[in-house]
Amino acid sequence: MRIVFIGAGEIGVPTLQALMKSEHDVVGIVTQPDKPAGRAQSVEPPSIKKALTSGAPNASPARTGRALPFPILQPARIKERQAIEEIRALKPDVIVVMAYGQILPRDVLDIPQIACLNLHASLLPRWRGAAPIQAAIAAGDRETGITVMHMDEGLDTGDILLQRTIDIRSNDTGGSLHDQLAQIAPEALLESLRTLAKGSAPRIPQDDALAAYAPKLKRGDGRIDWSELAQRIERKIRAFNPWPGAFMTISIDGERNLKIFSATVVDLAGTPGEILRSQNELIVAASEGALSLREVQLEGKRRMNASEFLRGHALRLRTAS
């Protein structure tokens, strides 16, 4: 089948690579425009384009120096008339969407001859929206997965074709769960394409009554609220690693942010935000229980374990924020 792949995020790279090695014919890629990134604000391509043009594994045309056998389209908005016509000109049988970041208009959904499929990193209808991986960890879910759905104009509301489930481990972070889901997505898509080719692809309506939403995260969402339970804060620390990063404010040469990468719940009590121990361990009280911080990074410094951090910074027992 002729496939147009629409995506931008790193999670979609293994799926695109699997498509390129399959019997299907990838006839075009649609991704986001190159954008400034990092402290230097140098212009960087989205992960999908970078995988195709930087000599990444399985991107054989880039490694050999040959031109890619399909166009890479980077419209600012996919609903623009020019973008729609360029996609239509590729004459896809199927459009595959994964981590693109824009809702497709009806004019695009109607282009493929067979189907427009979306791969979403949750077990829909739970965690519709932009940050399902972080939401699942933060909520204490025991499992998540990849949902392949027939797209409609709603936000992750289309009929389900197929789901693949994995367990969420007690030490999973947003980063580790992202990588696991990226690895199971290719086979989920290829199986879905096989059922489409046979004309036997199911369409299972979602139960909207069970829907939960995971809105796009902002950097400020990582600020720790010590009035929450210690167990919930610990889950958020893992969920927000690496993005947007969990942090607290601490008094060292003024008010500075301390990013927290990992922590352990301990059976101690105090005023929420109070630093209970600050010599051999850095322990902060929550509304119930407390957290022993394991890996931290002071603003402007390198990442280190908490004991190493404490050797270089004397902290008074006080309330943090």
C-alpha positions in Angstrom: 0.0 0.0 0.0 1.0 3.6 -0.6 1.7 5.2 2.8 2.1 8.9 3.8 3.6 9.2 7.3 2.7 12.3 9.4 4.7 12.8 12.6 7.4 14.8 14.3 8.3 13.2 17.7 11.1 10.8 18.4 8.6 8.2 19.5 7.5 7.7 15.8 11.0 7.1 14.4 11.0 3.3 14.9 7.6 3.0 13.3 8.7 5.0 10.3 11.8 2.9 10.0 9.7 -0.3 10.1 7.4 1.1 7.4 10.4 1.8 5.2 11.7 -1.8 5.5 8.2 -3.3 5.0 6.5 -4.3 1.8 4.6 -1.0 1.8 5.6 2.0 -0.3 6.3 5.2 1.8 5.4 7.9 -0.7 5.8 11.0 1.5 6.5 12.4 5.0 4.8 15.3 6.6 6.5 16.7 9.7 6.8 20.0 11.6 9.1 22.9 10.3 12.7 23.2 11.5 12.7 25.3 14.7 15.3 27.0 17.0 16.1 24.7 19.9 18.4 24.6 23.0 20.2 27.5 24.7 22.0 28.4 21.5 18.7 28.5 19.7 20.2 26.9 16.6 17.7 25.7 14.0 17.0 22.0 14.4 14.8 19.6 12.3 12.1 17.6 14.0 13.1 14.1 15.1 11.5 12.4 12.1 13.4 14.5 9.6 16.6 14.2 11.6 16.4 10.4 11.5 16.0 10.4 7.7 18.7 13.0 6.9 21.4 12.5 9.6 22.5 8.9 8.8 20.5 7.4 11.6 20.3 3.6 11.7 17.9 2.2 9.0 17.8 5.6 7.1 19.8 4.0 4.2 19.2 6.8 1.6 20.9 9.3 4.0 23.8 7.0 4.8 24.6 6.3 1.2 24.2 9.9 0.1 21.3 9.1 -2.3 18.3 11.4 -2.4 15.3 10.2 -0.4 12.7 8.4 -2.6 9.9 10.6 -1.3 9.3 14.2 -0.4 9.5 15.6 3.1 6.7 18.3 3.6 7.0 20.7 6.5 4.0 23.0 6.4 3.5 25.4 9.3 -0.1 24.3 9.5 -1.4 21.2 7.9 -4.8 22.8 7.3 -3.3 25.2 4.8 -4.6 24.6 1.2 -1.1 24.1 -0.3 -0.3 21.4 2.3 -3.6 19.6 1.7 -3.0 19.6 -2.1 0.6 18.4 -1.8 -0.6 15.5 0.4 -3.4 14.7 -2.0 -1.0 14.6 -4.9 0.9 11.7 -3.2 -2.3 9.6 -3.7 -1.9 7.5 -0.5 -3.9 4.4 0.3 -3.3 5.0 4.0 -2.1 8.0 6.1 -0.3 7.0 9.3 -0.1 9.7 12.0 2.1 9.5 15.2 3.1 12.3 17.5 2.5 15.1 15.0 1.2 17.8 17.3 -1.7 19.1 15.1 -5.2 18.0 14.6 -5.9 16.9 11.0 -8.7 18.7 9.2 -11.4 16.8 7.4 -9.9 17.7 4.1 -6.8 15.6 5.0 -8.7 12.8 6.7 -10.6 12.3 3.4 -7.5 12.0 1.2 -6.5 8.3 1.7 -8.3 5.6 -0.3 -8.5 3.2 2.6 -7.9 4.7 6.0 -6.3 7.4 8.1 -4.7 5.8 11.2 -3.3 7.3 14.4 -0.9 5.6 16.8 -1.5 7.0 20.3 0.6 6.2 23.3 -2.1 5.2 25.7 -5.0 2.7 26.0 -7.7 4.9 24.8 -10.1 6.3 25.9 -7.8 6.8 28.9 -5.4 9.7 28.4 -6.5 11.4 25.3 -4.3 14.4 24.6 -0.7 15.5 24.3 1.0 14.0 27.4 -0.4 10.5 27.9 2.9 8.8 29.0 3.5 11.3 31.8 -0.2 11.2 32.8 -0.2 7.4 33.1 2.8 7.3 35.4 1.7 10.3 37.5 -1.8 8.7 38.1 -0.3 5.4 39.2 -1.7 3.4 36.3 -0.4 -0.2 36.2 -0.5 -0.6 32.4 -0.5 1.5 29.3 0.1 0.8 25.6 -0.3 1.8 22.0 -3.7 2.3 20.4 -4.2 2.3 16.7 -7.4 4.2 15.8 -9.3 5.3 12.8 -8.9 9.1 12.9 -11.8 11.6 13.1 -11.8 15.3 13.7 -11.9 15.0 17.5 -9.0 14.8 19.9 -8.1 11.1 20.0 -11.8 10.1 19.7 -11.7 7.8 16.7 -12.8 4.2 16.6 -10.2 1.7 17.9 -8.7 -0.8 15.4 -6.1 -2.4 17.7 -4.4 -2.1 21.1 -1.1 -3.4 22.5 -0.6 -3.4 26.2 2.6 -3.2 28.4 3.0 -3.0 32.2 4.2 0.2 33.9 7.0 -0.7 36.2 7.5 0.9 39.6 10.8 2.5 38.4 9.6 3.6 35.0 10.2 7.3 34.1 8.6 9.3 31.3 11.7 8.6 29.3 11.9 4.8 29.8 8.2 4.3 29.1 8.4 6.5 26.0 11.1 4.2 24.7 9.2 1.0 25.4 6.1 2.3 23.6 8.2 3.4 20.7 9.4 -0.2 20.3 6.0 -1.9 20.4 4.4 0.6 18.0 5.9 -0.7 14.7 4.3 -4.2 15.0 1.0 -2.7 16.1 0.9 -0.6 13.0 2.1 -3.4 10.6 -0.6 -5.8 12.1 -3.2 -3.0 11.6 -2.1 -2.6 7.9 -2.4 -6.4 7.4 -6.0 -6.3 8.7 -6.8 -3.3 6.5 -5.4 -5.1 3.4 -7.7 -8.1 4.2 -10.7 -5.9 4.6 -11.2 -7.1 8.2 -10.0 -4.1 10.3 -12.4 -3.6 13.3 -13.9 -0.3 14.3 -14.6 -0.3 18.0 -16.2 2.9 19.3 -14.6 4.5 22.3 -16.6 4.9 25.5 -16.5 8.6 26.1 -17.7 8.1 29.7 -14.3 6.5 30.4 -12.3 9.2 28.8 -9.5 11.0 30.7 -7.4 13.9 29.3 -3.6 14.6 29.4 -3.1 18.2 28.3 0.2 19.4 26.9 2.8 20.0 29.6 4.6 23.3 30.3 7.9 23.7 32.1 6.2 25.2 35.1 4.1 22.0 35.5 7.2 20.4 37.0 7.1 22.5 40.1 6.6 20.2 43.1 3.6 20.8 45.4 4.7 19.5 48.7 1.1 19.6 50.0 0.5 16.5 48.0 1.1 12.9 49.2 4.7 11.7 49.1 3.7 8.8 46.8 2.0 11.1 44.3 5.0 13.4 44.3 7.4 10.5 43.7 5.3 9.3 40.7 5.3 12.8 39.3 9.1 13.0 39.6 9.4 9.8 37.5 6.7 10.9 35.1 8.4 14.3 34.4 11.8 12.8 33.8 13.1 14.0 31.4 10.4 16.5 30.5 9.4 18.9 31.9 11.5 18.0 34.9 10.3 18.0 38.5 11.9 20.8 40.6 11.7 22.6 43.9 13.0 26.1 45.0 15.8 26.1 47.5 17.8 28.9 49.3 21.4 28.6 48.1 23.0 32.0 47.2 19.5 33.3 46.8 16.4 31.3 45.5 17.5 28.7 43.0 15.7 25.7 41.4 16.7 22.2 42.3 15.7 19.7 39.7 14.9 16.2 41.1 15.4 13.1 38.9 14.6 10.4 41.4 13.4 10.0 45.0 12.2 7.4 47.5 9.2 7.6 49.8 10.2 7.4 53.5 8.1 7.1 56.7 8.8 10.5 58.2 6.5 13.4 58.9 6.8 17.2 59.0 5.4 20.4 57.6 4.9 20.1 53.8 8.1 21.4 52.2 10.1 21.2 55.4 13.7 19.8 54.9 13.9 17.1 57.6 17.4 16.0 57.1 20.2 17.7 55.3 23.5 16.1 56.2 23.8 12.6 54.8 20.4 12.6 53.2 18.2 15.2 51.7 14.7 14.5 52.9 11.7 16.8 52.4 8.3 16.4 54.0 5.1 16.1 52.1 1.5 16.3 53.4 1.8 12.6 54.3 5.2 10.9 54.4 8.4 12.4 53.0 10.8 12.0 50.1 14.5 11.1 50.2 15.9 12.8 47.1 18.3 10.6 45.2 19.5 12.4 42.0 19.4 16.2 41.8 20.7 19.1 39.8 21.1 22.6 41.1 20.3 25.3 38.6 23.5 26.0 36.6 25.3 22.9 37.9 25.7 19.3 36.8 23.5 16.4 37.8 24.7 14.5 40.9 23.4 12.2 43.7 22.0 14.0 46.7 24.8 13.0 49.1 27.4 14.6 46.7 25.2 17.7 46.4 25.0 18.0 50.2 28.8 17.8 50.6 29.1 21.0 48.6 26.1 22.8 50.0 25.2 23.2 53.7 21.5 23.4 54.1 19.6 24.5 57.2 16.4 22.7 58.2 13.7 24.9 56.8 10.7 24.9 54.6 11.4 24.7 50.9 9.0 25.8 48.2 
